[in-house]
Amino acid sequence: MTTAAGEAAGRLAAPEVGASRPAERAAILAVAQNTGVFTPEEVATVAELFDGYLAGSQQSGYNFLTARAVATGAVLGFACWGPTSLSRGAADLYWIAADPAAQGQGVAAALFRAVEDALRTAGRWLLVIWTSSRPEYAPARAFYLRMGAELAMQLNDFYDRGDDLCVFVCRW
Ligand SMILES: CC(C)(COP(=O)(O)OP(=O)(O)OC[C@H]1O[C@@H](n2cnc3c(N)ncnc32)[C@H](O)[C@@H]1OP(=O)(O)O)[C@@H](O)C(=O)NCCC(=O)NCCS
C-alpha cells in the first residue's frame, strides 16, 4: 500500500473519502507515525482502534475513514470517530491526521466534512474533540477552528503540568 510520501510533489486533486479498507491498515499507521506528533503508545492505540473497527464498528464503536488520492488510491490521511457512550447526540473524533507530504491541501478538511456527514446520517448533532495545548498541536487547534468548531473548555494541567486538555465542539 502506497502512502502520500510516494505521491508527486505539488497540489493534489481533492481526495476521495470513504470507509477505510482492511488493506489500508499499514498505510494508516504509517500516516499516524509520519505526522511526528503521536507517541508510539498513541500509534499503538490507532492500531487497536482500527482492529476494533475491522472486527465490527457497531460493537467496537470505532469508525475509520480514509482519504485517498483519486489517481493512485494512495492513503493521504484518516479519521476515526465513534458515538459517545450514554449520549443520544454526541460523538467523539478520536483521530484525524494527514500525511505530512499531503498537508495543507484539503485532506483533513475533506475527512472532517465526511465525519460530519456520517454523524448527521447517524442522527447525532454534537462532535466532541479532545486535544492538547502543546505547541505541536497548534496546527490541529487552528484546523478545528477553521472547520467551525469552538473551544468549549480548557482544563489546565490535564495531560501533564503545563499540558492542558482543549475540548472543541461542533454542533448542527
Ligand atoms: C491538523 C491536520 C490534521 C490538518 O491537516 P491538513 O490536511 O493539512 O488540513 P487542510 O489542508 O485540510 O486544512 C483545512 C483548513 O485548516 C487550516 N489549517 C490546516 N493546518 C493549519 C495550520 N498548520 N495552521 C493554520 N491553519 C491550518 C487551513 O487554513 C485550512 O483552511 P483554508 O482551506 O481556508 O486554508 C494536520 O496538520 C495533521 O495531520 N497534524 C498532525 C496530526 C494531528 O495533530 N491531528 C489532530 C489531533 S488527533
The ligand as a Gaussian input file, in Angstrom:
#p B3LYP/6-31G(d) Opt

LIG

0 1
 C       -4.137000      19.260000      11.700000
 C       -4.037000      18.488000      10.409000
 C       -4.946000      17.269000      10.528000
 C       -4.514000      19.383000       9.241000
 O       -4.489000      18.599000       8.060000
 P       -4.402000      19.276000       6.593000
 O       -4.825000      18.237000       5.604000
 O       -3.079000      19.896000       6.408000
 O       -5.520000      20.415000       6.690000
 P       -6.296000      21.070000       5.449000
 O       -5.345000      21.292000       4.327000
 O       -7.498000      20.248000       5.148000
 O       -6.704000      22.481000       6.034000
 C       -8.059000      22.846000       6.281000
 C       -8.068000      24.238000       6.882000
 O       -7.419000      24.199000       8.168000
 C       -6.432000      25.226000       8.237000
 N       -5.158000      24.705000       8.725000
 C       -4.633000      23.478000       8.491000
 N       -3.408000      23.388000       9.036000
 C       -3.147000      24.606000       9.583000
 C       -2.029000      25.138000      10.263000
 N       -0.907000      24.421000      10.449000
 N       -2.094000      26.429000      10.703000
 C       -3.188000      27.174000      10.483000
 N       -4.291000      26.721000       9.831000
 C       -4.255000      25.447000       9.382000
 C       -6.144000      25.691000       6.835000
 O       -6.055000      27.104000       6.857000
 C       -7.321000      25.233000       6.015000
 O       -8.199000      26.299000       5.750000
 P       -8.158000      27.037000       4.308000
 O       -8.534000      25.991000       3.299000
 O       -9.134000      28.103000       4.465000
 O       -6.766000      27.499000       4.124000
 C       -2.574000      18.067000      10.102000
 O       -1.730000      19.166000      10.324000
 C       -2.089000      16.872000      10.893000
 O       -2.249000      15.722000      10.478000
 N       -1.441000      17.137000      12.046000
 C       -0.858000      16.070000      12.830000
 C       -1.897000      15.196000      13.465000
 C       -2.768000      15.941000      14.458000
 O       -2.329000      16.795000      15.200000
 N       -4.068000      15.564000      14.466000
 C       -5.028000      16.157000      15.363000
 C       -5.016000      15.513000      16.689000
 S       -5.727000      13.888000      16.626000

